[in-house]
Amino acid sequence: MLLKLLTLPVTGPIEGVLWLANKLDEQVEHEFYNEPAIRGKLMELELRYDMGEISEEEFLAAEEELLARLKIIRERRAAV
């Protein structure tokens, strides 16, 4: 306990940075693998393609990435 108190000025900021990094990682993971958000992006992507805002090549590339993320989500759920 005394050692922890004495080293607090050095370890405190480091632990704070590590805590913040962990929280940021959790948030990024949640946003990246949020199935409803990905489905919404797929619908938005299709609408943009239908309206001619993006090319077929752009549509296919973005769709492939989003579908790959959905596949990862499903695999993670199946593993749990």
VOMI-544822 format. One line per 10 residues: number of its first residue (from 1); their letters; for each residue z, x, y of N, C-alpha, C, CB. Coordinates in nm, 2 decimals, padded with zeros to 4 digits. Each point is the difference from the previous one (the first is absolute). Glycine has a CB too. Layout:
BEGIN
NUM> A> Z/X/Y/Z/X/Y/Z/X/Y/Z/X/Y | ...
//
This chain:
BEGIN
1> MLLKLLTLPV> 00.00/00.08/-00.12/00.00/-00.08/00.12/00.00/00.09/00.13/00.12/-00.18/-00.13 | -00.03/00.28/00.13/00.00/00.09/00.11/-00.13/00.08/00.02/00.25/00.02/-00.04 | -00.31/00.02/-00.07/-00.12/00.07/00.00/-00.11/-00.09/00.06/00.06/00.14/-00.19 | -00.07/-00.26/00.15/-00.09/-00.10/00.05/00.01/-00.01/00.15/-00.01/-00.12/-00.22 | 00.14/00.11/00.27/00.03/-00.02/00.14/-00.04/00.12/00.08/00.19/-00.15/-00.06 | -00.17/00.27/00.00/-00.03/00.12/00.07/-00.15/00.03/00.01/00.21/00.09/-00.08 | -00.28/-00.14/-00.02/-00.15/00.02/00.00/-00.08/-00.11/00.06/00.03/00.14/-00.20 | 00.05/-00.25/00.25/-00.07/-00.11/00.06/-00.10/00.03/00.11/00.21/-00.13/-00.06 | -00.17/00.22/00.15/-00.10/00.03/00.11/-00.13/00.05/-00.05/00.19/00.05/00.14 | -00.19/00.01/-00.26/-00.13/00.06/-00.05/-00.06/-00.10/-00.10/00.09/00.23/00.02
11> TGPIEGVLWL> -00.01/-00.29/-00.11/-00.06/-00.09/-00.10/-00.03/-00.14/00.06/00.12/00.13/-00.18 | -00.04/-00.17/00.28/-00.02/-00.14/00.05/-00.14/-00.03/00.05/00.23/00.01/00.07 | -00.29/00.07/00.01/-00.14/-00.02/00.04/-00.10/00.00/-00.11/00.06/00.10/00.22 | -00.03/-00.01/-00.32/-00.09/00.01/-00.11/00.00/-00.12/-00.08/00.03/00.25/-00.01 | 00.10/-00.30/-00.02/00.01/-00.12/-00.08/-00.06/-00.12/00.08/00.21/00.09/-00.11 | -00.20/-00.09/00.24/-00.06/-00.11/00.08/-00.15/00.00/-00.01/00.19/00.01/00.15 | -00.25/00.11/-00.15/-00.14/00.01/-00.01/-00.05/-00.05/-00.14/00.00/00.19/00.17 | 00.08/-00.15/-00.27/-00.04/-00.03/-00.14/00.01/-00.15/-00.02/00.08/00.22/-00.08 | 00.03/-00.28/00.14/00.01/-00.15/-00.01/-00.11/-00.07/00.07/00.25/00.03/00.00 | -00.29/00.02/00.12/-00.11/-00.06/00.07/-00.13/00.01/-00.07/00.12/00.05/00.21
21> ANKLDEQVEH> -00.14/00.07/-00.27/-00.13/00.02/-00.08/00.00/-00.09/-00.12/00.00/00.23/00.07 | 00.11/-00.25/-00.13/00.01/-00.10/-00.12/-00.03/-00.14/00.04/00.17/00.15/-00.10 | -00.12/-00.19/00.22/-00.02/-00.14/00.05/-00.15/-00.02/00.03/00.24/-00.01/00.09 | -00.30/00.11/-00.02/-00.14/00.00/00.03/-00.09/-00.01/-00.12/00.05/00.13/00.21 | -00.01/-00.05/-00.31/-00.07/00.00/-00.13/00.00/-00.14/-00.07/00.05/00.24/-00.03 | 00.07/-00.30/00.03/00.02/-00.14/-00.05/-00.09/-00.10/00.07/00.24/00.06/-00.07 | -00.24/-00.05/00.21/-00.08/-00.09/00.08/-00.15/00.01/-00.03/00.18/00.00/00.18 | -00.22/00.13/-00.18/-00.15/00.02/-00.03/-00.03/-00.05/-00.14/00.00/00.20/00.15 | 00.08/-00.17/-00.24/-00.03/-00.05/-00.14/00.00/-00.15/00.00/00.11/00.20/-00.10 | -00.02/-00.27/00.17/00.00/-00.14/00.00/-00.13/-00.06/00.06/00.26/00.01/00.02
31> EFYNEPAIRG> -00.30/00.05/00.09/-00.12/-00.04/00.07/-00.12/00.02/-00.08/00.11/00.04/00.22 | -00.12/00.08/-00.28/-00.12/00.04/-00.07/-00.02/-00.08/-00.13/00.03/00.23/00.09 | 00.08/-00.27/-00.15/00.00/-00.08/-00.13/00.05/-00.14/00.02/00.03/00.21/-00.12 | -00.06/-00.27/00.23/00.04/-00.14/00.03/-00.12/-00.09/-00.04/00.15/00.07/00.19 | -00.14/-00.14/-00.31/-00.11/-00.07/-00.05/-00.05/-00.11/00.09/00.09/00.04/-00.22 | -00.01/-00.12/00.28/-00.05/-00.10/00.10/-00.08/00.06/00.12/00.19/-00.15/-00.07 | -00.14/00.26/00.12/-00.07/00.07/00.11/-00.14/00.05/-00.05/00.23/00.06/00.10 | -00.23/-00.01/-00.22/-00.13/00.06/-00.05/-00.10/-00.12/-00.02/00.12/00.19/-00.11 | -00.07/-00.30/00.06/-00.09/-00.11/-00.02/-00.05/-00.05/00.13/00.13/-00.07/-00.21 | -00.05/00.07/00.31/-00.04/-00.04/00.14/-00.10/00.09/00.05/00.22/-00.10/00.04
41> KLMELELRYD> -00.21/00.23/-00.06/-00.10/00.10/00.04/-00.13/-00.02/-00.07/00.19/00.16/00.05 | -00.18/-00.19/-00.18/-00.13/-00.03/-00.07/-00.07/-00.12/00.06/00.11/00.09/-00.21 | -00.03/-00.20/00.24/-00.07/-00.11/00.06/-00.06/00.03/00.14/00.16/-00.15/-00.12 | -00.08/00.23/00.20/-00.05/00.04/00.13/-00.13/00.09/-00.02/00.24/-00.01/00.09 | -00.23/00.09/-00.18/-00.12/00.09/-00.03/-00.12/-00.08/-00.04/00.15/00.18/-00.07 | -00.14/-00.28/-00.01/-00.11/-00.08/-00.04/-00.05/-00.08/00.12/00.09/-00.02/-00.23 | 00.00/-00.03/00.31/-00.04/-00.07/00.12/-00.08/00.09/00.10/00.20/-00.15/-00.03 | -00.15/00.27/00.05/-00.07/00.10/00.08/-00.14/00.03/-00.05/00.22/00.09/00.07 | -00.23/-00.08/-00.20/-00.13/00.03/-00.06/-00.10/-00.12/00.01/00.11/00.15/-00.16 | -00.05/-00.27/00.14/-00.08/-00.12/00.01/-00.05/-00.02/00.15/00.12/-00.11/-00.19
51> MGEISEEEFL> -00.04/00.15/00.28/-00.04/-00.01/00.14/-00.09/00.11/00.05/00.21/-00.12/00.04 | -00.23/00.22/-00.13/-00.09/00.11/00.04/00.07/00.11/00.08/-00.19/-00.16/-00.01 | 00.32/00.16/00.01/00.07/00.10/00.08/00.00/00.14/-00.07/00.14/-00.19/00.10 | -00.15/00.18/-00.23/00.00/00.13/-00.08/-00.12/00.00/-00.10/00.26/00.02/00.03 | -00.30/00.09/-00.06/-00.11/00.01/-00.10/00.05/-00.02/-00.14/-00.12/00.16/00.15 | 00.02/-00.18/-00.24/00.03/-00.02/-00.14/00.07/00.13/-00.06/-00.19/-00.16/-00.02 | 00.15/00.27/00.07/00.06/00.13/-00.05/00.15/00.01/00.04/-00.23/00.11/00.02 | 00.25/-00.15/00.11/00.14/00.00/00.05/00.09/-00.10/-00.08/-00.08/00.07/00.23 | 00.02/-00.19/-00.25/00.07/-00.10/-00.07/00.04/00.04/-00.14/-00.13/-00.17/00.13 | 00.03/00.23/-00.20/00.02/00.04/-00.14/00.11/00.11/-00.01/-00.24/-00.07/-00.06
61> AAEEELLARL> 00.23/00.16/00.15/00.10/00.11/00.00/00.14/-00.05/00.03/-00.18/00.16/00.07 | 00.20/-00.24/00.03/00.13/-00.06/00.03/00.05/-00.09/-00.11/-00.06/00.02/00.24 | -00.03/-00.10/-00.30/00.04/-00.09/-00.10/00.05/00.08/-00.13/-00.17/-00.17/00.09 | 00.10/00.27/-00.12/00.04/00.09/-00.11/00.14/00.05/00.02/-00.24/00.06/-00.04 | 00.27/-00.01/00.16/00.13/00.05/00.03/00.11/-00.10/-00.02/-00.10/00.17/00.16 | 00.07/-00.29/-00.10/00.10/-00.11/-00.01/00.02/-00.05/-00.14/-00.06/-00.06/00.23 | -00.05/00.05/-00.30/00.02/-00.04/-00.14/00.07/00.10/-00.09/-00.21/-00.13/00.03 | 00.19/00.26/00.00/00.08/00.10/-00.07/00.15/-00.01/00.03/-00.20/00.15/00.01 | 00.23/-00.18/00.12/00.14/-00.02/00.03/00.06/-00.12/-00.07/-00.04/00.10/00.22 | -00.04/-00.21/-00.23/00.05/-00.12/-00.08/00.02/00.04/-00.15/-00.12/-00.15/00.16
71> KIIRERRAAV> 00.04/00.23/-00.21/00.01/00.04/-00.14/00.13/00.08/-00.02/-00.25/00.01/-00.02 | 00.28/00.08/00.12/00.12/00.08/-00.01/00.12/-00.09/00.00/-00.11/00.19/00.11 | 00.11/-00.29/-00.02/00.11/-00.10/00.01/00.02/-00.07/-00.14/-00.05/-00.03/00.25 | -00.05/-00.01/-00.30/00.01/-00.07/-00.13/00.05/00.09/-00.11/-00.19/-00.15/00.07 | 00.14/00.27/-00.07/00.05/00.10/-00.10/00.15/00.03/00.02/-00.23/00.10/-00.01 | 00.27/-00.09/00.13/00.15/00.02/00.03/00.08/-00.12/-00.05/-00.06/00.15/00.20 | 00.01/-00.27/-00.17/00.08/-00.12/-00.05/00.00/00.00/-00.15/-00.07/-00.12/00.20 | -00.04/00.15/-00.27/00.00/00.00/-00.14/00.10/00.10/-00.06/-00.24/-00.08/00.01 | 00.26/00.20/00.06/00.08/00.10/-00.05/00.15/-00.03/00.01/-00.18/00.16/00.06 | 00.21/-00.26/00.03/00.14/-00.03/00.03/00.05/-00.10/-00.10/-00.03/00.04/00.23
//
